[in-house]
C-alpha cells in the first residue's frame, strides 16, 4: 500500500501536495530499510511521506542530489567536484 501511495503522490493533512516518489524495500527484518527516490525536495519531505503511511524514519541518508552522488566517499569526508559535475550543476 505504501509503495502505491508514494507512486501516486501524497497529499498531507496540511494540504501539502507531494509529487510521486519511488519506494523500494531494500531489507526486511526487525527494522525494514527502504530506498526512496523523490522528484522534489520539500521541507522534511521523506520523513513526512513516511509518517503519512505510519512508518517511522530512524535514519536518513541522502545518497544523490541531481548529478552528484556520494559513491564510495566515506562518511564525514569531503572531496572537490569534477569539471563534469560542475557543468552538470550549471545546466540545472
Secondary structure, 3 states (H helix, E strand, C coil): CHHHHHHHCEECCCCCEECCCEEEEEECCCCCEEEEECCCCCCCHHHHHHHHCCCCCCCCCCCEECCEECCCCCCCCCCCCCHHHHHHHHCC
